[in-house]
């Protein structure tokens, strides 16, 4: 008999001797380690794995130390270690140390990745996490995505999609929010940021400036030729455009100052 090298206590406090025959013990443990396969539809393979319940869940061959809690059609694929699916429907973990809490059609494809829940979320970068929502993707390491249609491609970054459009963050070490409004004490802080309409007006102003420059160049060319018939009309048009542009800018600055004053009042009220 092999030498006794390990002692353990049983429930009665008595010493239980374990023989130093690692190969034989490992074979016995592996034979009885896969437990709790409650339904015949579940496929439990590999070693030291557990399926607690559900229907048609699958832990494949060569996976070790993995768990499926419940749900339906959930999978932990080959050669994965220490991974878990809590429940849900049609979820897949193909990673070591991966965690998928629940939801539908979620996927963890990289080591140490996690999906908390939701629909059709995917993590394909190490240490990435999809916090919830739908159709979110994490492709950057140590990164996060949540909400709807959020994609994080940069490392050490986060993306939060809170409207119906796709929200893509390709930069590293950044946080990106996509939302139509951002309220702080009933004040829309997003109104302080350049909106599409303001950006469009800025482009229109640039175009008008360019047109004014063309008018000036044309007038100078006519003056050099001695053709001054339309100079007065051109000057009147340029003056009207300049006046209108100044009025628009003054209105925009005044509105911006009002919004900024509201933010300062909200901060002072805290």
N, C-alpha and C positions, 0 to 999 in steps of 0.2 A: 504494500500500500504506500502511496506517495506521502511525503511529509506534509503535515498540517501546517499551513502558513497563515491562515486567516481565521479569526473567531468572530462570530456574530451571536447576539442574544435573540432568542425567540420570544413569543408573547408571554411565556411563563417566566422569563428571566433566566432560563437555563442557557448554557453555552452550547452553541451548535457549531460543530467543526466542519470546515470546508476543505476538501482535499485539493492539493495543488495539481490539478489536472485541467489546465485551462482549455485545451482543445475540446475535451469531452464536455466540460461544463458549458462552453459556448454553443456547442451543437445542441445540447438539451435546451438551453435557454432560447435559442433561435427557433426551435421546433414549437415551443409553447408561448413565444413572445407575442405573436400576432393574435389579438384577442378582440372580443366584443363585435364580431361580424354578425349582426343580428338578423340580416336579411340575405337570402340566397342571391339576390341580385347584386350585392356588393362584391367587389373583387379585392381581396386583401392578400398582397404578396410582400416580398422583401422580408426584412427582419426588424423586430422590435417596433412594429407598427400597430396602430389601433384605428378601427372604424367603430364609432360608438353607435351609429344608427343611420337612418335615412334609406334611400333607394338608389341603386345603381351607382354608388360611389366607387372610386378606384384608386388604390395605392399600388403602383406598379412594381415589378421585379427590380431588385437592387436598391430600392429606396430603404432608408433606415431611419428609425426614430421619428417617424412621421405620424400625423393624426388627422383624421377627418371626423368632425363632430357629428354632423347630420346633413340634411338636405338631399339634393338629387343631382346626379350626373356631375359630381365634382371629382377632380383628378389631381393627384400628386404623381408626377411622371418619374421616369427611370433615374436612378443614381442620385436622387436628391436626399439631403440629410437634414434632419431637425426642422422640417417644414410642417405647416398646419393650415387646414381650411376649417373654419368654424361651421359654416353651413351655406345655405343659398342654393342657387341653381346654375349649372354649367360654368362653374369657376375652375380655373386651372392654376396650379403652382408648378413651375419648372425651374426651381432655384433651391440652393441651400439656404437654410435659415429664413425662408420666405414665410410670410404670414398673410392670410386672406381671411378677413373676419366673416364676410357674407356678401349678399347681393346677387346680381345676375350678370353672367358673361364677363366677369372680371378676370384679369390675368396678371400674374407676377412671373416675369421672365428673367430676373436677375437676382443675384445673391443679396440677401439682407433687405429685399424689397418688401413693401407692404401695401395692401389695399384695405381700407376700413370697410367700405361697402359701396352701394350704388349700382349703376348700370354701365357696362361696357367701358370700364376704366382699365388702364394698362400701365404697368411699371416695367421698364426695360433697362434700368440703370441701377447700379449698386447703391444701396442705402436710400433709394427713392421711395416716396410714399404718395399715394393718391388718397386724400382724406375723405372723399365722398362725392356725391353728385353723379354726373353722367358724361360719358365720352371725354374723359380727361386722360392725358398721357404724360408720363414722366420719362424723359430721355436723358436727363442730366443727373449726375451723381450728387448725392446729398441734397436732393431737391424735392419740391412739393408741388402738387396741383390739386385744385378743388373747384367745385362749382359746376359749370357747364362749358364744355368745349375748350377747356384750358390745357395748353401744351407747354411744358417746361423743357427746353432743350439745353439750357446752360447749366453748368454745375453750381452748386450752392445757391440756388435761386428758387423762387416761388411764383406761382401764377394762380390768380383767382378770377374765374370767369363768372360774371353776374349779369350777363345779358344774353341775347339770343345769337350773338355773333361769336365766331371763333376768336380765342384769345391766346396768342402765341408769344412766348418769351424766349428769345434766342440768346440773350446776354447772360454772362456769368455773374454771380454775386449780385443779383437784382431781384426786386419784388415788383410784380406787375399786377394791377387791378384793371379789369375791364367792366365798367358799369356806366349807366346813363346818368346816375346821380350819386352823390356821396354826402349824406346828411350828418351834420354835427350840431346837436342841440337845435334841431329843426332848421338849420341853415345848410343849404346845398353848397358844400365846399367845392364841388366840381364846377360851379359857375365861375370860379376864379381862374380856371384853366382855359387855355385857348380852345374854343369849340370849333366845329367844322364850319359853322356859318361865319365866325370871326376870321378863321383862316381864309375862307373864300373871299370875304371882303378885303382882307389884306392883299390877296392876289389881284383882286380887281383894282385896288389902289396902285399896286405896282404897275399894272398894265396902263392905268391912266397916266402915271408918271412917265412911262415910256412913250405914250402918245404925245404928252406935252413936250418931251424932249424932241420928238420928231417934228412937232409943230414949230418949235424954236429953230431947229435946223433948217426947216423948209423956209421960214420967214427970212432967215439970214441969207439963204441962197437966193431968194427973190430980191432982197435988198441989193445983193451984189450984182443982180442983173438989171436993177432999176425998176422992177415990177412991184409997186407998193400999193396996189389997189385994194388988196384984201388984208392988209396989215392990221387995220383997225378992228375988223371983224375977228381976226385970229386972236388979237389981244383980249377982246371981250370974252371969247370962249375960254381962253386960258385962265382969265381972272375968275370966271364963274366956276370952273373946275377946281381951282385952288381954294376958293371960298367953300365949296361943297365938301372938299376933302378935309379942310380944317374943322368944319362943323361936325363931320362924322367922327373924327378923332377926338374932338372935345367931348362929344356925347359918350364915346367908348370909355374915355378916361374918367368921366364923371360917374358912369355906372360902375366901373371897377372900384372906384373909391367908396361908393356906397356899400358894395359887397364886402370890401375889406373892413369897413367900419363895423358891419354886422358881425364879422368874425371876431374882431377885437372885443366887442361887447359881449359875445358869447364866452370868450376866454376869461374876461373879467368877472363873469357871473359864476365861475366855478369856485 
